[in-house]
C-alpha cells in the first residue's frame, strides 16, 4: 500500500471530499507510475481520479461501525511518535 494514503474511515470530524480526492490521486499515481501524466494521458488520469474519489466517498458513507470515532490530533501524534522512533539515529 502507498504510504501516503491514510485511513479515512471513522474520524471525527468526518473525512472531507478533499481528503478523499487526495487519496484517490495518490492511488492513481501509484498504479500508473505517473506523478504527472503526459498531455496525452491527462484526461484518462483525471477521469480515473474522479471515479475513484466517487467510489471511495460512497464506500465511506456506507460503512458502519460501533467503534468510537478516532480523533485526528491523537492519530497524528501517534503517527509522529512512530515516525520518530522509526527514524531515530
C-alpha positions in Angstrom: 0.0 0.0 0.0 1.2 3.5 -0.7 2.4 5.1 2.5 0.8 8.5 1.5 -2.7 7.0 1.5 -4.1 7.3 5.0 -7.1 5.6 6.6 -10.1 7.8 6.1 -12.9 5.9 7.9 -14.4 6.7 11.3 -12.9 10.0 12.1 -14.4 13.0 14.0 -14.8 15.3 12.2 -15.6 13.1 9.2 -13.3 12.9 6.2 -13.6 15.7 3.7 -14.0 15.5 0.0 -10.6 17.0 -0.4 -9.0 14.2 1.7 -10.8 11.5 -0.4 -9.7 13.2 -3.6 -6.1 13.4 -2.4 -6.1 9.7 -1.5 -7.6 8.9 -4.9 -4.9 10.9 -6.7 -2.2 9.1 -4.7 -3.7 5.7 -5.7 -3.9 6.6 -9.4 -0.3 7.9 -9.2 0.9 4.7 -7.6 -0.8 2.3 -10.0 0.1 4.3 -13.2 3.7 5.2 -12.1 2.9 8.8 -13.2 3.5 11.7 -10.8 2.1 14.0 -13.5 0.6 12.4 -16.6 1.5 13.5 -20.1 -0.9 15.7 -22.1 -2.0 12.5 -24.0 -2.9 10.7 -20.7 -4.2 13.7 -18.7 -7.9 13.1 -19.5 -7.8 9.4 -18.6 -5.8 10.1 -15.5 -8.2 12.8 -14.3 -11.3 10.7 -15.1 -9.8 7.8 -13.1 -9.1 10.1 -10.1 -12.7 11.4 -10.2 -14.2 7.9 -10.5 -12.1 6.5 -7.7 -13.0 9.5 -5.4 -16.7 9.0 -6.1 -16.4 5.3 -5.3 -14.4 5.9 -2.1 -16.9 8.5 -0.9 -19.8 6.1 -1.5 -17.9 3.4 0.4 -17.0 5.6 3.3 -20.6 6.8 3.7 -22.0 3.2 3.5 -19.7 1.7 6.1 -20.9 1.3 9.7 -19.1 0.7 13.0 -19.8 0.6 16.7 -16.3 1.8 17.4 -15.8 5.3 18.8 -14.6 7.8 16.1 -10.9 8.5 16.1 -9.6 11.9 17.0 -7.4 13.4 14.2 -5.0 15.1 16.5 -4.4 11.9 18.6 -3.9 9.8 15.4 -1.4 12.4 14.1 0.5 12.4 17.3 0.7 8.6 17.3 2.0 8.6 13.7 4.5 11.3 14.5 5.8 9.2 17.5 6.0 6.1 15.3 8.0 8.0 12.7 10.3 9.5 15.3 11.0 6.0 16.7 11.5 4.5 13.3 13.9 7.2 12.0 15.8 7.8 15.3 19.5 7.7 14.9 
